[in-house]
Amino acid sequence: GSSSEFIPKCRACRRQAREHSGEGDHHEGLSSDEELTPTEVDEFQKSKDNVLEDSRKIFEDVHTDFCDIRKILLKFQEWKEKFPDSYCDAYISFCLPKLLNPLIRVHLISWNPLE
């Protein structure tokens, strides 16, 4: 048969095997092929912790006025209020996303939309 016929047969076989073995904690729609082993979970957590630790060091040597998004935006707001012509001529509104991108990315490293 085709591969689309194969997938439901495999699921049916796994479901039948779970029913016979007494596994009751399986959630329909989740593939057992996608479940992580405890070793994989530990390795992922260690890797995640290393990334988070490294991310804390990124702005260690940066002056506090230049590693806080609010403070940076405040400086640009002051520039806009005091010198609107040069602010417009420098196309600051187009530059801000690129300027703030690294700061925002660092703040989002630990964000998990599923938690």
N, C-alpha and C positions, 0 to 999 in steps of 0.2 A: 504494500500500500504506500500511499504518499506519506511525507513526513508529518503532515497535519493529522493524519490518522494515528500516527505513532505516539504523539504527545499525550492525547487522552488515555490511550491504553497504558502508558507508563504511569500516569497519575492514578488510574484505576488500580493498577498493580500495587503501587505504593500505599494507597488508601487501604486496600485489602490487607496488606502486610501489617499496617499500623493497627487495624482493627483486631487482627489475630494476636498481635504482640501486646495489646493493651495500652498503647501510647495514646493518651487522651489530650495531650497539650498541644497538638498540631492545630494550626489555624489554616482553614481553607484559603487558598490563594497564595500562600507562602510556599515556595519550593524548598524542599529539604536540601537541594543542590546548592542553595544560596546561603544556608546556615553556616556560620563560622564555628570552627573548633575552638576550644578554650585557648589553645596555643596561638591561634590566629588573632583572637581577641586580645590576648596579652601583648602580642607583638604590635598590634595596631595601637593599643593604649600607650605603650612605650614610645612608639614613633610620634604619636600625637603630643605626648608630654614633652618630648625633645623639641618639636616644632614650637610649641607654646613657650618653652623656656628660651629658645633662640629669639623668638619674636619680642620678648621683653627686653632684650639687649639691643635691639635695633636703634632706639633713640636715646641710649644711655649718655652719649656724648653731645647731644643736641640741646641747645638753650631752650628752656621751657616755653618761651614765647613762640618757638618754631616747631614744636611737636604737639601742640594742642590745637585742634581744629577751630575751636571757638576764638582763641587768641589770634590765630592767623586771620580768620574772617573779620575780626574786630579791626585789625590793622588795615585790611582792604576797605572796610567800611569808612574808616577815618580818612583814608586816601580819597575815596569817592566823594566824601563830604567837603574836604578841604580843596581838592584839585580835580573837579569833575571833568575838565577838558582833557587833562593828561590821562586820567583814568579811562576815559572813553577812547582816546587815541591809542592806548596800549592794549585795547581789546581784552581787558581783564575778565569780563564775564565769560569769554571763551577759554581763558587760561585756567580759571579756578578748578574745573573738573580734573584737568591733568595735574595741577599742583597738589590737590587734595587726595588724589587717587592712592598714593602710597600710604598716607595716614589712615585712610578709610579701610584699605585692605588689611592693615595691621590690626585695626580694631575688630574686623570681621573674622579674623583667623579662628577664634574660639567660638564663633556663633554657629549654632546648630539649629536650623529651623524646625527640626523634629522634636526638640526637647522643650 
